[in-house]
């Protein structure tokens, strides 16, 4: 849809190396390219998220050494693990606003570089309290998930946003697995090649994630670009047409939708479980199966490393099922993946043979991470107006789930870690049943068909009052609603709405007769 | 999709069966071992140990045989073991009767040949030993490495234990490096921010 641009200076149309839509968002992904701006943004965002996972979970593989140096009890270790994931609950909520204000480039660079001193301070701790405080502050850096998703959403068009988001989030989560191999190796290097005593070697190992924070932060600042057309600060002047929405309104629509809270819990028992296991799995293999630090770390890393395919696969699977069965298919596939994950968690706790435990852990990781990807196949459809806040709340739910699970099952000395794993599996199975309560009026739920009287436009536009609709503030939601018709399922690609294609214009649909619908 | 699901279920069942197969190994139970050795741990000058530091202090460990019965041992292993106080809330140091699973004694002192006359060793505490309360235990092992007799310096893991003070692992150079790198990180971030603002203002002004 061409709009004549009244410009005195004729600006050259920038040349992009990828096909782009009218907003200059890329329509495809070329994974081995680092071209400015789209692919470079994708790579910088997953690398920055990877680095934060690397540092947040740098302590767990070294716990067997740290617990001796600092004289920690199981309660101390458990509380520090909880602290490591609870810090980012608030920081994830705030990151959405920060990205809106200064752009994702500054948002993530600020967070990474200001967090670096916390990572370095881990080398200085002497007791359980210091350890807990350090892990708490390092955990703040997990908010880069929000800037990562935000940046990728700015750069890629809606049709491939799911896959792009899955790749960025999945490869970022890899950090949690990679750190379980890297940190013991660095420790080994410090211990044997540089002849330090063990209690010094682990402290020196923390210089690696700390330096990574500085390097990646500088890379993001120097090489990154917020938007396809330039940086946030230069775009600010052009945003006359873009509406700065009221934060209170946006928060209201996010918080009053029961689906938001269901997904808060669901993500808590998929991503939250992943965070919990990242914290406890190396120590579990070290203690239960009597392995040395490097071996336990390598096995534990397999859990996080499955992210390289399993999370994108979950998102992709959700997209595939949606083509045939629409949103109801997405709900069913999420339930299947997450319940399988719960079952396999129980199996993992029951296995007392090393090989069996490793096999169970790998299948468990695939299911849990695919469930994470599938959650974000559904979350963007919950609300259009409050998308950022819904994503932020869901992301927080992940952390809250992890805090709760670790507090309940992995901090007390009254039962072993394997019992904790079994209970965690049971809890996953129970919480996953909540998917039954998810109902989209225009598409249906797991067991309920869609309501005939509600369409996608009704659902998304009802978030705007009649007054706001008169001002035309709802037009972006309308565009999205038309695109979202693909969630009805049973669609061939030719009739699915293309933002550039033959969908009726906003003027054509008229501004009259919008009913306010509470969802 | 269907085939891979069947395959994974089959693999899981196979793994479960393997997991259920019990280990057929000879168990050595601590409670069944004859307490034929007498062990004492003192400072090198003979005084009782109160507090010792790793990397600096040594302890003198003596073991003797207090039974006339023949013990089929070839070596005597002395180990540093945790007192009950240091095992609380620390499951990775738990005492189990099955010696294969027991984690009470994690640090080796010495391995010496078994003689009925007994033996002694002066041991400089290694820097890797954590801070805790300890006692000393000796195991007499046969040629296959299986324990056949034992003895320890503390009757109940509570009385007659000594405290070990560990190294902290920190050095002044680490402290300085942390300070420098932290300042660099925050400084370069704000420096970049300010420089970019100036650059943009200049661009707008031009």
Interface residues (C-beta under 8 A of the other chain):
Chain A: X64 X67 X68 X69 X71 X73 X74 X75 X106 X109 X110 X113 X114 X116 X117 X120 X121 X123 X124 X126 X197 X198 X199 X200 X202 X203 X204 X207 X210 X211 X213 X214 X217 X218 X221 X233 X234 X287 X347 X350 X351 X352 X353 X355 X356 X357 X359 X360 X363 X413 X416
Chain B: X8 X11 X12 X15 X16 X18 X19 X21 X55 X88 X89 X90 X91 X92 X127 X128 X130 X131 X132 X166 X167 X168 X169 X170 X171 X174 X175 X177 X178 X181 X182 X184 X185 X186 X188 X189 X192 X193 X200
